[in-house]
Amino acid sequence: MKKIVLTAIAALSFATLASCYEKPVTFEQLPSAAQTYITKNFPAEKMTLATKDDDLIRPDYEVRLSDGTQLEFDYSGALKKVSSKNGIPSSLVPAAIRSYVSKHYPDAGFLEYEVGRRTYEVKLTNRLEFTFNSSYHLVEVDD
């Protein structure tokens, strides 16, 4: 009996994993909030690739733009992460975080901005990484 239960659990696990995959999608297949974010913040860039991580509960979307920018959105189209080796526009980062960085590191630019459940993370061109809480207070620095 124990072997049957373990075999059933293993089969169910493999079936779940097999159904999770990334598939290419068009711009029109992205959630409307993601489409709006891209057209507003990157009007001159073309989308080179978009994929939908089609898990069973809520899919995520990854988008690559022609300038090398990578974006991640949740199932509703809310931004999860934006990054680029060439730097991202500071306007994508909340004003309170921009203010802190410009005050303490005026020569640094932003390479990455990530939105967590209760935190915001930024990576700077000077290789420092900052984590801010939901009130935009600095909680962690990583070099």
N, CA, C and O atoms as a GROMACS GRO file, in nm:
protein
  572
    1MET      N    1   0.083  -0.120   0.000
    1MET     CA    2   0.000   0.000   0.000
    1MET      C    3   0.088   0.126   0.000
    1MET      O    4   0.058   0.223  -0.069
    2LYS      N    5   0.195   0.120   0.078
    2LYS     CA    6   0.285   0.235   0.088
    2LYS      C    7   0.347   0.266  -0.048
    2LYS      O    8   0.362   0.383  -0.085
    3LYS      N    9   0.385   0.161  -0.123
    3LYS     CA   10   0.445   0.180  -0.255
    3LYS      C   11   0.346   0.242  -0.353
    3LYS      O   12   0.384   0.325  -0.435
    4ILE      N   13   0.222   0.203  -0.344
    4ILE     CA   14   0.120   0.258  -0.434
    4ILE      C   15   0.100   0.406  -0.407
    4ILE      O   16   0.090   0.485  -0.501
    5VAL      N   17   0.094   0.445  -0.282
    5VAL     CA   18   0.076   0.586  -0.246
    5VAL      C   19   0.197   0.667  -0.291
    5VAL      O   20   0.181   0.774  -0.349
    6LEU      N   21   0.318   0.617  -0.266
    6LEU     CA   22   0.438   0.688  -0.309
    6LEU      C   23   0.446   0.699  -0.461
    6LEU      O   24   0.487   0.802  -0.514
    7THR      N   25   0.407   0.594  -0.531
    7THR     CA   26   0.406   0.597  -0.677
    7THR      C   27   0.305   0.699  -0.728
    7THR      O   28   0.333   0.771  -0.824
    8ALA      N   29   0.190   0.706  -0.667
    8ALA     CA   30   0.088   0.802  -0.708
    8ALA      C   31   0.134   0.945  -0.683
    8ALA      O   32   0.111   1.033  -0.766
    9ILE      N   33   0.198   0.969  -0.571
    9ILE     CA   34   0.249   1.103  -0.540
    9ILE      C   35   0.358   1.142  -0.639
    9ILE      O   36   0.360   1.255  -0.688
   10ALA      N   37   0.447   1.049  -0.670
   10ALA     CA   38   0.554   1.076  -0.766
   10ALA      C   39   0.496   1.106  -0.904
   10ALA      O   40   0.542   1.198  -0.971
   11ALA      N   41   0.399   1.029  -0.947
   11ALA     CA   42   0.337   1.050  -1.079
   11ALA      C   43   0.268   1.186  -1.085
   11ALA      O   44   0.277   1.256  -1.185
   12LEU      N   45   0.199   1.222  -0.978
   12LEU     CA   46   0.132   1.351  -0.974
   12LEU      C   47   0.234   1.465  -0.977
   12LEU      O   48   0.211   1.566  -1.043
   13SER      N   49   0.344   1.450  -0.907
   13SER     CA   50   0.450   1.551  -0.907
   13SER      C   51   0.509   1.569  -1.045
   13SER      O   52   0.529   1.682  -1.090
   14PHE      N   53   0.537   1.460  -1.113
   14PHE     CA   54   0.593   1.469  -1.248
   14PHE      C   55   0.493   1.530  -1.346
   14PHE      O   56   0.532   1.607  -1.434
   15ALA      N   57   0.367   1.497  -1.331
   15ALA     CA   58   0.264   1.554  -1.419
   15ALA      C   59   0.254   1.705  -1.398
   15ALA      O   60   0.236   1.780  -1.494
   16THR      N   61   0.265   1.748  -1.273
   16THR     CA   62   0.261   1.891  -1.243
   16THR      C   63   0.381   1.961  -1.303
   16THR      O   64   0.367   2.067  -1.365
   17LEU      N   65   0.499   1.905  -1.286
   17LEU     CA   66   0.620   1.965  -1.341
   17LEU      C   67   0.617   1.968  -1.493
   17LEU      O   68   0.664   2.064  -1.554
   18ALA      N   69   0.564   1.865  -1.554
   18ALA     CA   70   0.560   1.860  -1.700
   18ALA      C   71   0.465   1.964  -1.757
   18ALA      O   72   0.484   2.008  -1.871
   19SER      N   73   0.365   2.004  -1.682
   19SER     CA   74   0.269   2.102  -1.732
   19SER      C   75   0.318   2.245  -1.715
   19SER      O   76   0.256   2.337  -1.768
   20CYS      N   77   0.428   2.267  -1.642
   20CYS     CA   78   0.486   2.399  -1.622
   20CYS      C   79   0.593   2.421  -1.728
   20CYS      O   80   0.696   2.352  -1.729
   21TYR      N   81   0.570   2.515  -1.816
   21TYR     CA   82   0.667   2.542  -1.920
   21TYR      C   83   0.654   2.686  -1.966
   21TYR      O   84   0.554   2.753  -1.940
   22GLU      N   85   0.756   2.730  -2.035
   22GLU     CA   86   0.754   2.864  -2.092
   22GLU      C   87   0.718   2.853  -2.238
   22GLU      O   88   0.773   2.770  -2.311
   23LYS      N   89   0.625   2.936  -2.281
   23LYS     CA   90   0.591   2.938  -2.422
   23LYS      C   91   0.594   3.082  -2.472
   23LYS      O   92   0.560   3.174  -2.398
   24PRO      N   93   0.633   3.100  -2.596
   24PRO     CA   94   0.638   3.236  -2.651
   24PRO      C   95   0.498   3.295  -2.664
   24PRO      O   96   0.402   3.224  -2.694
   25VAL      N   97   0.489   3.424  -2.641
   25VAL     CA   98   0.362   3.495  -2.657
   25VAL      C   99   0.388   3.624  -2.735
   25VAL      O  100   0.501   3.673  -2.742
   26THR      N  101   0.283   3.678  -2.793
   26THR     CA  102   0.292   3.805  -2.864
   26THR      C  103   0.268   3.919  -2.766
   26THR      O  104   0.224   3.897  -2.653
   27PHE      N  105   0.297   4.040  -2.810
   27PHE     CA  106   0.273   4.158  -2.727
   27PHE      C  107   0.127   4.166  -2.686
   27PHE      O  108   0.096   4.200  -2.572
   28GLU      N  109   0.037   4.135  -2.778
   28GLU     CA  110  -0.107   4.142  -2.751
   28GLU      C  111  -0.153   4.038  -2.649
   28GLU      O  112  -0.258   4.055  -2.588
   29GLN      N  113  -0.075   3.931  -2.630
   29GLN     CA  114  -0.111   3.828  -2.534
   29GLN      C  115  -0.063   3.860  -2.392
   29GLN      O  116  -0.098   3.789  -2.298
   30LEU      N  117   0.017   3.965  -2.377
   30LEU     CA  118   0.057   4.008  -2.244
   30LEU      C  119  -0.062   4.072  -2.174
   30LEU      O  120  -0.150   4.125  -2.242
   31PRO      N  121  -0.067   4.069  -2.041
   31PRO     CA  122  -0.173   4.141  -1.970
   31PRO      C  123  -0.170   4.290  -2.007
   31PRO      O  124  -0.064   4.345  -2.035
   32SER      N  125  -0.285   4.352  -2.007
   32SER     CA  126  -0.294   4.492  -2.051
   32SER      C  127  -0.206   4.585  -1.966
   32SER      O  128  -0.151   4.681  -2.019
   33ALA      N  129  -0.193   4.557  -1.838
   33ALA     CA  130  -0.108   4.641  -1.752
   33ALA      C  131   0.039   4.632  -1.797
   33ALA      O  132   0.110   4.732  -1.794
   34ALA      N  133   0.083   4.515  -1.838
   34ALA     CA  134   0.220   4.498  -1.886
   34ALA      C  135   0.238   4.571  -2.019
   34ALA      O  136   0.341   4.636  -2.041
   35GLN      N  137   0.140   4.560  -2.108
   35GLN     CA  138   0.146   4.632  -2.235
   35GLN      C  139   0.158   4.782  -2.213
   35GLN      O  140   0.238   4.849  -2.278
   36THR      N  141   0.077   4.834  -2.123
   36THR     CA  142   0.078   4.977  -2.092
   36THR      C  143   0.213   5.019  -2.035
   36THR      O  144   0.267   5.123  -2.073
   37TYR      N  145   0.268   4.940  -1.944
   37TYR     CA  146   0.397   4.971  -1.882
   37TYR      C  147   0.507   4.979  -1.989
   37TYR      O  148   0.588   5.071  -1.987
   38ILE      N  149   0.508   4.884  -2.079
   38ILE     CA  150   0.611   4.880  -2.182
   38ILE      C  151   0.597   4.998  -2.277
   38ILE      O  152   0.696   5.065  -2.306
   39THR      N  153   0.478   5.025  -2.326
   39THR     CA  154   0.460   5.134  -2.423
   39THR      C  155   0.484   5.270  -2.359
   39THR      O  156   0.530   5.363  -2.426
   40LYS      N  157   0.453   5.284  -2.230
   40LYS     CA  158   0.475   5.411  -2.161
   40LYS      C  159   0.624   5.435  -2.132
   40LYS      O  160   0.674   5.546  -2.153
   41ASN      N  161   0.693   5.334  -2.084
   41ASN     CA  162   0.831   5.351  -2.038
   41ASN      C  163   0.938   5.319  -2.142
   41ASN      O  164   1.053   5.361  -2.127
   42PHE      N  165   0.903   5.246  -2.246
   42PHE     CA  166   0.999   5.208  -2.350
   42PHE      C  167   0.938   5.228  -2.488
   42PHE      O  168   0.930   5.133  -2.566
   43PRO      N  169   0.894   5.350  -2.519
   43PRO     CA  170   0.822   5.371  -2.644
   43PRO      C  171   0.906   5.347  -2.770
   43PRO      O  172   0.851   5.312  -2.874
   44ALA      N  173   1.036   5.364  -2.762
   44ALA     CA  174   1.120   5.349  -2.880
   44ALA      C  175   1.173   5.207  -2.898
   44ALA      O  176   1.234   5.177  -3.001
   45GLU      N  177   1.150   5.120  -2.802
   45GLU     CA  178   1.207   4.985  -2.808
   45GLU      C  179   1.106   4.886  -2.863
   45GLU      O  180   0.985   4.899  -2.844
   46LYS      N  181   1.159   4.788  -2.931
   46LYS     CA  182   1.077   4.680  -2.985
   46LYS      C  183   1.093   4.558  -2.894
   46LYS      O  184   1.200   4.533  -2.839
   47MET      N  185   0.986   4.483  -2.882
   47MET     CA  186   0.991   4.360  -2.806
   47MET      C  187   1.055   4.252  -2.894
   47MET      O  188   1.009   4.226  -3.005
   48THR      N  189   1.161   4.190  -2.845
   48THR     CA  190   1.227   4.086  -2.923
   48THR      C  191   1.180   3.946  -2.883
   48THR      O  192   1.183   3.854  -2.965
   49LEU      N  193   1.137   3.931  -2.758
   49LEU     CA  194   1.090   3.801  -2.711
   49LEU      C  195   1.003   3.821  -2.588
   49LEU      O  196   1.034   3.902  -2.501
   50ALA      N  197   0.896   3.747  -2.583
   50ALA     CA  198   0.812   3.744  -2.462
   50ALA      C  199   0.772   3.600  -2.439
   50ALA      O  200   0.734   3.528  -2.532
   51THR      N  201   0.780   3.557  -2.314
   51THR     CA  202   0.740   3.421  -2.280
   51THR      C  203   0.645   3.423  -2.162
   51THR      O  204   0.648   3.512  -2.077
   52LYS      N  205   0.562   3.322  -2.160
   52LYS     CA  206   0.466   3.303  -2.051
   52LYS      C  207   0.507   3.178  -1.977
   52LYS      O  208   0.510   3.070  -2.035
   53ASP      N  209   0.540   3.192  -1.849
   53ASP     CA  210   0.574   3.078  -1.764
   53ASP      C  211   0.441   3.020  -1.718
   53ASP      O  212   0.383   3.066  -1.619
   54ASP      N  213   0.394   2.922  -1.788
   54ASP     CA  214   0.258   2.873  -1.771
   54ASP      C  215   0.248   2.769  -1.661
   54ASP      O  216   0.235   2.649  -1.687
   55ASP      N  217   0.253   2.817  -1.534
   55ASP     CA  218   0.233   2.722  -1.425
   55ASP      C  219   0.084   2.702  -1.402
   55ASP      O  220   0.002   2.765  -1.468
   56LEU      N  221   0.051   2.618  -1.311
   56LEU     CA  222  -0.089   2.581  -1.293
   56LEU      C  223  -0.174   2.689  -1.227
   56LEU      O  224  -0.295   2.694  -1.250
   57ILE      N  225  -0.114   2.773  -1.146
   57ILE     CA  226  -0.194   2.868  -1.070
   57ILE      C  227  -0.196   3.006  -1.135
   57ILE      O  228  -0.302   3.052  -1.177
   58ARG      N  229  -0.082   3.071  -1.144
   58ARG     CA  230  -0.075   3.206  -1.198
   58ARG      C  231   0.050   3.220  -1.284
   58ARG      O  232   0.161   3.209  -1.234
   59PRO      N  233   0.032   3.244  -1.412
   59PRO     CA  234   0.149   3.255  -1.500
   59PRO      C  235   0.225   3.385  -1.480
   59PRO      O  236   0.167   3.488  -1.444
   60ASP      N  237   0.353   3.380  -1.504
   60ASP     CA  238   0.439   3.498  -1.506
   60ASP      C  239   0.482   3.521  -1.649
   60ASP      O  240   0.478   3.431  -1.732
   61TYR      N  241   0.524   3.644  -1.678
   61TYR     CA  242   0.566   3.680  -1.812
   61TYR      C  243   0.706   3.740  -1.808
   61TYR      O  244   0.738   3.818  -1.717
   62GLU      N  245   0.788   3.705  -1.904
   62GLU     CA  246   0.920   3.764  -1.920
   62GLU      C  247   0.927   3.827  -2.058
   62GLU      O  248   0.883   3.768  -2.157
   63VAL      N  249   0.981   3.949  -2.063
   63VAL     CA  250   0.988   4.023  -2.189
   63VAL      C  251   1.131   4.073  -2.208
   63VAL      O  252   1.194   4.121  -2.113
   64ARG      N  253   1.181   4.061  -2.329
   64ARG     CA  254   1.312   4.117  -2.366
   64ARG      C  255   1.289   4.222  -2.473
   64ARG      O  256   1.214   4.201  -2.568
   65LEU      N  257   1.356   4.335  -2.455
   65LEU     CA  258   1.344   4.444  -2.551
   65LEU      C  259   1.470   4.455  -2.637
   65LEU      O  260   1.574   4.397  -2.604
   66SER      N  261   1.460   4.528  -2.746
   66SER     CA  262   1.570   4.538  -2.842
   66SER      C  263   1.695   4.603  -2.784
   66SER      O  264   1.804   4.581  -2.836
   67ASP      N  265   1.682   4.683  -2.678
   67ASP     CA  266   1.800   4.746  -2.618
   67ASP      C  267   1.864   4.658  -2.509
   67ASP      O  268   1.959   4.701  -2.443
   68GLY      N  269   1.814   4.537  -2.491
   68GLY     CA  270   1.869   4.445  -2.392
   68GLY      C  271   1.798   4.447  -2.258
   68GLY      O  272   1.834   4.370  -2.169
   69THR      N  273   1.700   4.532  -2.242
   69THR     CA  274   1.624   4.538  -2.116
   69THR      C  275   1.540   4.412  -2.100
   69THR      O  276   1.479   4.364  -2.195
   70GLN      N  277   1.538   4.360  -1.978
   70GLN     CA  278   1.457   4.244  -1.945
   70GLN      C  279   1.354   4.285  -1.841
   70GLN      O  280   1.386   4.351  -1.742
   71LEU      N  281   1.230   4.245  -1.863
   71LEU     CA  282   1.121   4.278  -1.773
   71LEU      C  283   1.051   4.150  -1.730
   71LEU      O  284   1.040   4.055  -1.807
   72GLU      N  285   1.004   4.149  -1.606
   72GLU     CA  286   0.924   4.038  -1.556
   72GLU      C  287   0.795   4.094  -1.498
   72GLU      O  288   0.797   4.193  -1.425
   73PHE      N  289   0.683   4.030  -1.533
   73PHE     CA  290   0.552   4.072  -1.485
   73PHE      C  291   0.481   3.953  -1.423
   73PHE      O  292   0.505   3.838  -1.460
   74ASP      N  293   0.392   3.982  -1.328
   74ASP     CA  294   0.314   3.874  -1.270
   74ASP      C  295   0.192   3.848  -1.358
   74ASP      O  296   0.177   3.908  -1.464
   75TYR      N  297   0.106   3.760  -1.314
   75TYR     CA  298  -0.011   3.718  -1.392
   75TYR      C  299  -0.103   3.834  -1.429
   75TYR      O  300  -0.170   3.829  -1.533
   76SER      N  301  -0.108   3.939  -1.347
   76SER     CA  302  -0.197   4.052  -1.373
   76SER      C  303  -0.131   4.160  -1.456
   76SER      O  304  -0.197   4.255  -1.500
   77GLY      N  305   0.000   4.147  -1.479
   77GLY     CA  306   0.073   4.248  -1.555
   77GLY      C  307   0.147   4.347  -1.467
   77GLY      O  308   0.205   4.442  -1.518
   78ALA      N  309   0.147   4.325  -1.337
   78ALA     CA  310   0.221   4.413  -1.246
   78ALA      C  311   0.370   4.382  -1.258
   78ALA      O  312   0.410   4.266  -1.267
   79LEU      N  313   0.451   4.486  -1.258
   79LEU     CA  314   0.595   4.471  -1.270
   79LEU      C  315   0.652   4.396  -1.151
   79LEU      O  316   0.620   4.425  -1.036
   80LYS      N  317   0.738   4.299  -1.180
   80LYS     CA  318   0.813   4.229  -1.077
   80LYS      C  319   0.959   4.270  -1.079
   80LYS      O  320   1.022   4.285  -0.975
   81LYS      N  321   1.013   4.288  -1.202
   81LYS     CA  322   1.155   4.318  -1.213
   81LYS      C  323   1.185   4.380  -1.349
   81LYS      O  324   1.127   4.341  -1.451
   82VAL      N  325   1.276   4.476  -1.349
   82VAL     CA  326   1.329   4.533  -1.472
   82VAL      C  327   1.480   4.543  -1.456
   82VAL      O  328   1.529   4.590  -1.354
   83SER      N  329   1.553   4.500  -1.558
   83SER     CA  330   1.700   4.505  -1.549
   83SER      C  331   1.760   4.523  -1.687
   83SER      O  332   1.701   4.487  -1.789
   84SER      N  333   1.880   4.580  -1.688
   84SER     CA  334   1.956   4.597  -1.810
   84SER      C  335   2.103   4.615  -1.776
   84SER      O  336   2.136   4.686  -1.680
   85LYS      N  337   2.190   4.554  -1.853
   85LYS     CA  338   2.333   4.571  -1.832
   85LYS      C  339   2.376   4.714  -1.862
   85LYS      O  340   2.478   4.761  -1.811
   86ASN      N  341   2.299   4.782  -1.945
   86ASN     CA  342   2.329   4.919  -1.984
   86ASN      C  343   2.267   5.022  -1.891
   86ASN      O  344   2.291   5.142  -1.907
   87GLY      N  345   2.189   4.978  -1.795
   87GLY     CA  346   2.122   5.068  -1.703
   87GLY      C  347   1.977   5.088  -1.741
   87GLY      O  348   1.940   5.079  -1.858
   88ILE      N  349   1.896   5.114  -1.641
   88ILE     CA  350   1.753   5.140  -1.663
   88ILE      C  351   1.725   5.286  -1.632
   88ILE      O  352   1.798   5.348  -1.555
   89PRO      N  353   1.621   5.343  -1.692
   89PRO     CA  354   1.586   5.482  -1.660
   89PRO      C  355   1.553   5.496  -1.512
   89PRO      O  356   1.479   5.414  -1.456
   90SER      N  357   1.606   5.598  -1.449
   90SER     CA  358   1.579   5.618  -1.306
   90SER      C  359   1.432   5.646  -1.281
   90SER      O  360   1.384   5.625  -1.169
   91SER      N  361   1.360   5.691  -1.382
   91SER     CA  362   1.217   5.720  -1.365
   91SER      C  363   1.136   5.595  -1.334
   91SER      O  364   1.021   5.606  -1.290
   92LEU      N  365   1.192   5.476  -1.355
   92LEU     CA  366   1.122   5.351  -1.325
   92LEU      C  367   1.126   5.318  -1.177
   92LEU      O  368   1.049   5.234  -1.129
   93VAL      N  369   1.215   5.384  -1.104
   93VAL     CA  370   1.235   5.357  -0.962
   93VAL      C  371   1.156   5.460  -0.881
   93VAL      O  372   1.154   5.578  -0.918
   94PRO      N  373   1.090   5.420  -0.772
   94PRO     CA  374   1.014   5.516  -0.691
   94PRO      C  375   1.099   5.635  -0.647
   94PRO      O  376   1.219   5.622  -0.622
   95ALA      N  377   1.036   5.750  -0.637
   95ALA     CA  378   1.104   5.876  -0.606
   95ALA      C  379   1.183   5.870  -0.475
   95ALA      O  380   1.293   5.924  -0.467
   96ALA      N  381   1.129   5.805  -0.374
   96ALA     CA  382   1.198   5.798  -0.244
   96ALA      C  383   1.331   5.722  -0.257
   96ALA      O  384   1.430   5.759  -0.194
   97ILE      N  385   1.332   5.617  -0.337
   97ILE     CA  386   1.455   5.540  -0.356
   97ILE      C  387   1.552   5.620  -0.442
   97ILE      O  388   1.672   5.624  -0.412
   98ARG      N  389   1.503   5.684  -0.546
   98ARG     CA  390   1.588   5.769  -0.630
   98ARG      C  391   1.654   5.877  -0.546
   98ARG      O  392   1.772   5.906  -0.563
   99SER      N  393   1.577   5.938  -0.457
   99SER     CA  394   1.627   6.044  -0.372
   99SER      C  395   1.740   5.994  -0.281
   99SER      O  396   1.843   6.060  -0.268
  100TYR      N  397   1.719   5.879  -0.219
  100TYR     CA  398   1.822   5.822  -0.132
  100TYR      C  399   1.950   5.795  -0.210
  100TYR      O  400   2.059   5.832  -0.166
  101VAL      N  401   1.938   5.733  -0.324
  101VAL     CA  402   2.055   5.697  -0.405
  101VAL      C  403   2.126   5.822  -0.455
  101VAL      O  404   2.249   5.830  -0.448
  102SER      N  405   2.052   5.919  -0.505
  102SER     CA  406   2.117   6.040  -0.557
  102SER      C  407   2.186   6.120  -0.447
  102SER      O  408   2.286   6.187  -0.472
  103LYS      N  409   2.133   6.114  -0.324
  103LYS     CA  410   2.193   6.185  -0.212
  103LYS      C  411   2.323   6.118  -0.168
  103LYS      O  412   2.422   6.186  -0.141
  104HIS      N  413   2.323   5.985  -0.160
  104HIS     CA  414   2.437   5.911  -0.106
  104HIS      C  415   2.535   5.861  -0.213
  104HIS      O  416   2.653   5.840  -0.184
  105TYR      N  417   2.487   5.841  -0.333
  105TYR     CA  418   2.570   5.788  -0.442
  105TYR      C  419   2.535   5.862  -0.572
  105TYR      O  420   2.477   5.804  -0.663
  106PRO      N  421   2.569   5.990  -0.580
  106PRO     CA  422   2.525   6.073  -0.693
  106PRO      C  423   2.576   6.027  -0.829
  106PRO      O  424   2.514   6.059  -0.931
  107ASP      N  425   2.684   5.954  -0.835
  107ASP     CA  426   2.738   5.910  -0.963
  107ASP      C  427   2.686   5.773  -1.007
  107ASP      O  428   2.719   5.727  -1.116
  108ALA      N  429   2.608   5.709  -0.925
  108ALA     CA  430   2.561   5.574  -0.956
  108ALA      C  431   2.430   5.576  -1.034
  108ALA      O  432   2.344   5.661  -1.010
  109GLY      N  433   2.417   5.484  -1.125
  109GLY     CA  434   2.293   5.464  -1.199
  109GLY      C  435   2.229   5.334  -1.157
  109GLY      O  436   2.286   5.258  -1.078
  110PHE      N  437   2.112   5.307  -1.209
  110PHE     CA  438   2.037   5.186  -1.174
  110PHE      C  439   2.055   5.080  -1.282
  110PHE      O  440   2.041   5.108  -1.401
  111LEU      N  441   2.086   4.959  -1.239
  111LEU     CA  442   2.095   4.845  -1.330
  111LEU      C  443   1.972   4.756  -1.320
  111LEU      O  444   1.932   4.691  -1.417
  112GLU      N  445   1.912   4.754  -1.202
  112GLU     CA  446   1.800   4.663  -1.178
  112GLU      C  447   1.708   4.720  -1.071
  112GLU      O  448   1.752   4.783  -0.975
  113TYR      N  449   1.580   4.695  -1.089
  113TYR     CA  450   1.479   4.732  -0.991
  113TYR      C  451   1.384   4.615  -0.980
  113TYR      O  452   1.331   4.567  -1.080
  114GLU      N  453   1.361   4.567  -0.855
  114GLU     CA  454   1.276   4.452  -0.833
  114GLU      C  455   1.174   4.482  -0.724
  114GLU      O  456   1.206   4.538  -0.619
  115VAL      N  457   1.051   4.443  -0.752
  115VAL     CA  458   0.941   4.464  -0.658
  115VAL      C  459   0.908   4.332  -0.592
  115VAL      O  460   0.870   4.235  -0.659
  116GLY      N  461   0.921   4.327  -0.459
  116GLY     CA  462   0.886   4.207  -0.384
  116GLY      C  463   0.750   4.225  -0.319
  116GLY      O  464   0.680   4.323  -0.344
  117ARG      N  465   0.713   4.131  -0.236
  117ARG     CA  466   0.584   4.141  -0.167
  117ARG      C  467   0.582   4.260  -0.069
  117ARG      O  468   0.483   4.333  -0.059
  118ARG      N  469   0.693   4.277   0.003
  118ARG     CA  470   0.701   4.386   0.101
  118ARG      C  471   0.830   4.464   0.090
  118ARG      O  472   0.862   4.545   0.178
  119THR      N  473   0.903   4.442  -0.016
  119THR     CA  474   1.032   4.509  -0.032
  119THR      C  475   1.054   4.555  -0.176
  119THR      O  476   0.986   4.511  -0.269
  120TYR      N  477   1.150   4.644  -0.188
  120TYR     CA  478   1.197   4.689  -0.319
  120TYR      C  479   1.348   4.673  -0.318
  120TYR      O  480   1.414   4.708  -0.220
  121GLU      N  481   1.402   4.621  -0.426
  121GLU     CA  482   1.546   4.604  -0.435
  121GLU      C  483   1.598   4.676  -0.558
  121GLU      O  484   1.535   4.677  -0.663
  122VAL      N  485   1.715   4.738  -0.543
  122VAL     CA  486   1.781   4.802  -0.655
  122VAL      C  487   1.927   4.760  -0.658
  122VAL      O  488   1.991   4.741  -0.555
  123LYS      N  489   1.978   4.745  -0.780
  123LYS     CA  490   2.122   4.723  -0.800
  123LYS      C  491   2.173   4.844  -0.874
  123LYS      O  492   2.112   4.891  -0.970
  124LEU      N  493   2.288   4.894  -0.829
  124LEU     CA  494   2.345   5.014  -0.886
  124LEU      C  495   2.467   4.982  -0.972
  124LEU      O  496   2.522   4.872  -0.966
  125THR      N  497   2.507   5.079  -1.052
  125THR     CA  498   2.624   5.062  -1.138
  125THR      C  499   2.753   5.052  -1.058
  125THR      O  500   2.854   5.005  -1.111
  126ASN      N  501   2.752   5.095  -0.933
  126ASN     CA  502   2.872   5.083  -0.849
  126ASN      C  503   2.875   4.948  -0.774
  126ASN      O  504   2.953   4.930  -0.681
  127ARG      N  505   2.791   4.856  -0.816
  127ARG     CA  506   2.782   4.718  -0.765
  127ARG      C  507   2.717   4.704  -0.628
  127ARG      O  508   2.715   4.594  -0.573
  128LEU      N  509   2.666   4.810  -0.573
  128LEU     CA  510   2.593   4.801  -0.447
  128LEU      C  511   2.450   4.759  -0.474
  128LEU      O  512   2.392   4.792  -0.578
  129GLU      N  513   2.393   4.685  -0.378
  129GLU     CA  514   2.254   4.644  -0.385
  129GLU      C  515   2.184   4.689  -0.258
  129GLU      O  516   2.236   4.671  -0.148
  130PHE      N  517   2.066   4.748  -0.274
  130PHE     CA  518   1.990   4.799  -0.161
  130PHE      C  519   1.854   4.734  -0.155
  130PHE      O  520   1.791   4.707  -0.258
  131THR      N  521   1.808   4.709  -0.033
  131THR     CA  522   1.672   4.660  -0.011
  131THR      C  523   1.600   4.763   0.076
  131THR      O  524   1.650   4.804   0.181
  132PHE      N  525   1.483   4.803   0.029
  132PHE     CA  526   1.400   4.899   0.101
  132PHE      C  527   1.270   4.830   0.140
  132PHE      O  528   1.222   4.741   0.069
  133ASN      N  529   1.213   4.870   0.255
  133ASN     CA  530   1.085   4.813   0.296
  133ASN      C  531   0.972   4.884   0.223
  133ASN      O  532   0.996   4.969   0.138
  134SER      N  533   0.848   4.848   0.256
  134SER     CA  534   0.733   4.905   0.186
  134SER      C  535   0.714   5.054   0.212
  134SER      O  536   0.639   5.120   0.141
  135SER      N  537   0.782   5.106   0.314
  135SER     CA  538   0.779   5.251   0.343
  135SER      C  539   0.901   5.322   0.284
  135SER      O  540   0.926   5.439   0.314
  136TYR      N  541   0.975   5.251   0.202
  136TYR     CA  542   1.095   5.303   0.135
  136TYR      C  543   1.208   5.339   0.231
  136TYR      O  544   1.288   5.429   0.204
  137HIS      N  545   1.213   5.270   0.344
  137HIS     CA  546   1.326   5.286   0.436
  137HIS      C  547   1.428   5.176   0.407
  137HIS      O  548   1.392   5.060   0.387
  138LEU      N  549   1.553   5.214   0.406
  138LEU     CA  550   1.660   5.120   0.378
  138LEU      C  551   1.669   5.015   0.488
  138LEU      O  552   1.674   5.048   0.607
  139VAL      N  553   1.670   4.887   0.448
  139VAL     CA  554   1.677   4.779   0.546
  139VAL      C  555   1.799   4.691   0.528
  139VAL      O  556   1.838   4.619   0.620
  140GLU      N  557   1.861   4.695   0.407
  140GLU     CA  558   1.977   4.609   0.386
  140GLU      C  559   2.062   4.666   0.273
  140GLU      O  560   2.011   4.719   0.175
  141VAL      N  561   2.193   4.652   0.290
  141VAL     CA  562   2.290   4.689   0.187
  141VAL      C  563   2.378   4.569   0.161
  141VAL      O  564   2.426   4.505   0.254
  142ASP      N  565   2.398   4.538   0.036
  142ASP     CA  566   2.483   4.426  -0.001
  142ASP      C  567   2.585   4.476  -0.103
  142ASP      O  568   2.549   4.541  -0.201
  143ASP      N  569   2.711   4.446  -0.078
  143ASP     CA  570   2.813   4.487  -0.174
  143ASP      C  571   2.874   4.366  -0.228
  143ASP      O  572   2.964   4.375  -0.312
   0.00000   0.00000   0.00000
